[in-house]
Amino acid sequence: MTQVNQPIQTGKNDMPQDGWIDRFVPAPARPYLKLLRLDRPIGTWLLLLPCWWSTAMAGSITADINAKQIIIMMALFGVGALIMRGAGCVINDLADRNFDGKVERTTTRPLPSGQVKVWQALLFLGVILLLGLAVLVQFRIEAIIVGVCSLPIIITYPFMKRVTYWPQACLGLAFNWGALVGWTAVTGTVEPAAIAMYAAGFFWTLGYDTIYAHQDKDDDEKIGLKSLALRLGDATPKWAKGFYTMTTLLLGVAGMLADLHWSYFVLLGLAGIHLGWQVATVKLDDAANCLKRFKSNRDYGLLVLGAIVISHLIAIA
């Protein structure tokens, strides 16, 4: 039996010691950049892409804003996503610090390893949230209000894996909030198309994060944490197919409500092939395979963004 005071031996480590942070950043700053996961940008991409989807789609149907303003907004969302994803990681690590110390994969994280004290992490989190607020206030007041409303979900998510097998649902609510903020930043209101896009992102997250969670299912079970990977087990591909089907349908609904050019729907269908590839090729007991499929969702998100932009360009040509 594994002793509670000894790390579970998994042969994995999610804090590599030879990345760009260790090579180029002064030693005192390294733990804080790792706390933000700056050396692993996939989370930032997945947080950012719904913001870009909604900004691009709303911008393509709104005459009151020009291309330069849209590009500036997208740049601000890029900075904001980097900051807020980092803040989410700090909150998650604070909540999980006692669990992380029991799993070999996470024992070298800054908090369980003692490189950063709890009070230091809390102070650092305060600074990060202030930076996030500084980005948010660059948008109109309606977008600021919508953005602030996401904070309870962001704070709640790290604790959901203790009480439900559906923590991915809470993550989906948090990670796709940018679809509402982006639309509001452009139009000043949350319209039905934005809600459809938000719902699409929610199902997208259910799919990709369940695949991701299969990397840790054995460890989670040993230390008493819950996830959809444990609840769905070998049925995950069937459920993921359903989640991804809803993603595609709801993105289609968003396009219909926004009255996009027909080319958007063709390109969206082609992007959906990527999701089908994930489901068809995932190997649930192969951590590297699951991680690769998870990371590939950046490419899917960019394909959807391309569908929005290209359809707009065709429509105005």
N, C-alpha and C positions, 0 to 999 in steps of 0.2 A: 504494500500500500504506500502511495506517495505521501510523505510527511508534508503538513501544511506549511512548514517553514523552509521547505526545499523547493527550488524551481522544478517544474515539470520539464523533463528532458524531451525536447522536440526536434533538436538538430536545426532549428531555424533561428534567425536573428533579424529583427526588422529595423535595427539601427546599425547599418554597415559603418565600419570604421575607416574606410579608405575613399570616401566620396569627396566631392569638391569642398564641402564644409571643413573636413579635416585637413585638406591640403592647402586651402587658401584663407581660411578665416582664423583670426587670433583665438587662442585657446579659451579665454574667458567668455567669448561670445558663442562658441560652438554649441553648448547645451541649449541655449535659448533658440538658436536657429533650428536645431533638431526638434525642439519642443513644438515649433511651428510647422515642422515637416517640410521645410523649404527645399530639401533635397529630394522630395517625392511629390511632384506637382500634380499628379492625377486627381487628387481631391479638389484642388483649386479649379482644374478644368471642369470637373463635374458640377461644381458650384456655379461656375461662371457661365457655362453654355446656356442654361435656361434664361439667364439675364440677356444674353446676346440674341437668343431666339426672339424673345418678346420685343426687345428694342428694335431689331431689324424688321419684324413683322409690323409692329405699330408704326414705325417710321415709313414703311412702304405704302401705308394707306392714309397717312396724315400729311396734309398740305402745309401745316403751320410750322414745320420743322425741316431744315435742309440737311444735306448729306454731311456737311462739316459738323453740325451739332450732333448728329447720330454717332459719328466717329468719336467725338469727344466723350459722349456718354459711354460708349463701349470701352473706351480707354479707362474711364473712371470706374466702370464696373470691373475691369481687369484688376485694378489696384485694390478695389474693395473686396473682391473675391479672395485675393491673396491674403489680405488682412483677416477677413472674417473666417476663412477656412483655418488659418492659424489660431485664431481665438477659440474656435470650436475644438481644435486639437488640444489646446491647453486645458479647457474645461473638461474634456474627455479624460485626459491624463490625470487631472486632479481627482476626478470621480473614481477612476480605476486604479489608482496608484497601489492599493493593497493587493488587488488582483494581479496587476502586471508583475509584481515581485514574485509571484508564484509560477510564472510561465517563462521558460527559458527564452522564448522569442522576444519577450518584452522586458526582461530584467535589466537590460542596458539602456532603457529609456531614461531620460534625465531625472525624472522624479523617483522611481523605484531604486535607481542606482545611487541616489544621493547627490548627483551633480548639481541639482537645483532643489532648494528647500521649498516647502509648501508656501511659506510667506513670500518667498521670492517669485514663485510662479503666480501667486495672486496679484502681487504688485505689477508684474510683467503683463498679466492679463488686463489689468486696469489701463495700462498704457496702450495696449493693442486695441482695446475697445474705444478708447478716445481717438485713436487714429482712424478706426472704422467710422466713427461718428463724423470726423472731419471730412471724410469722403462723402458720406451720406448727405451732409448739409449742402453739398454742391448741387443737389437736385431740388426740384420744386417741393413745396411743403407737403403736398399730397403723397409724394413718393417717400418723403422722410417719415411720415406717419405710418405708411404701410411697412416700411423697413423696420421701424422700431417694434412693430407688432410681432415680428418674428422672434424676438428675444426669449420669450417664455418657452417656445418650442426648442430653440437652440440649447437652452439651459437644461431642459427636461430630458432630451435625447440620451445623454450618457447613462442615465439611471434606468431607462426602459428595459434594458437587457436583463435586469434583475427581476422584473415583474411580469414580462410577457414574452412569448415566442415571436412577437411581431415588432421588435424594435426597428426593423427596416421601414415600417410604416411611419414611425415618427421621424426617421431620417429623411424619408421621402417628403414629408411635410416641410422639413427645415431646408433641405438642399435645393428645393425647387421654388422657394419663396421669391427668388429673383425674377421669376416669370411675372409675378404680380408687380414687383418694384419696377422692373424695366418698362412694362407697359404704362404704368402710372407716371413714370418719369417723362415719357413721351407725350401722353395724352391728357394727363391730369386726373384720370379715373381708371378704375378696374372694370374692364368690359368683358362680356361673355367669352370672347376669343381668348383673353388672358386666362380666364378661369379654366377653359378647356385645355390650354397649354399647361397650366399648373397641374391639372389632373393627369395629363399625359406624362409629365415629368415624375409625378408620384409613382405611377406604375413602372416607369423606366427604372427608377431607383429600386423598387421592389425586386425587379429582375436582376440588375447588376450587383446589388449588394448581397442578395441571397447567394449568388455564385461566389462572391468574395468571401462570405462567411463560411463557406465550406473549407477554407484553409484552416480555420480555427475550431472546427466543430468538436474535435476530440478534446482539446484543451478546455473549451467552454463547458463541455459536459462534466469534466473532472472538477472544475472549480465552481460549478453551479450557475453559470450564466446561460442565457437563452438566446436563440436566434431562429430565423426561418430555416436556416440550413439544418438545424436539429429537428424542427417540426416537420419539414417536408421530406427530408432524407432523399432517398432515391427518386422520389416523385418530383424533385426540383425541376428537371427539364420540362416536364409537362406544365407545371405552374409558370415557369419562366416564359414558356411559349404563350400562355394566356396573358401574362403581364405585358409582354412585348407587343402582343396583338392589340391590347388596349392602348398602349403607347401610340402605335401607328394610327389607330382609328381616331383617337382624341386629337392628335396633331392634325389629322385630316379635318376634323370638325373645326379646329381653330382656324385652319386655312379657309374653310367655307365661310365661317362667320366673318373673317376679315376680307372675304371676296377676293382671294388671291387668284392669280393667273393659273390656268389649268396645268401649266408645266410644273408648278409646285407639287401637285399630287403625283405626277409621274415620277419626279425625282424623289419624293418622299417614299414611294413604293420601292424604288431602287435602294434607298438607304435602309429600308426594312430588311433587305436581303442580308445585310450585315448582322442584324439581330438574329435572323434565322441561323446564320453561321455559328453564332455563339452557342445557341441551344443545341445545334446538331453536333458540335464538336467538343463540348465541355466534358471533362472527365472529373467527376466530383471528388475522387480520392487522390487526385494529382494536384497538389497545391500550386505548382508552377503553371499548370494548365489553367486553373481557375483564375490566377492572378493575371495571366495574359488576356483572357477573355474580359475580365473586369477592366483592365487598362484600355482595352480596345474601344471602350465606350466613348473615349475622347474622340475617336475617329467617327463614330456614329453621330455624335453631337455636332461635329463640324460638317458632316454630310447634310444634316438637317438645316444647319445655318446656310450652307451653300444653296440648298433648295429654295430657301426663302429669298436670298439675295438674287439668285439667277432668275427666278420667276419674276421678280420685280424689274430687273433689267430688261427682260424680254417684253414685259408688259408696257414699258415706256419707250421701247425701241421704235 
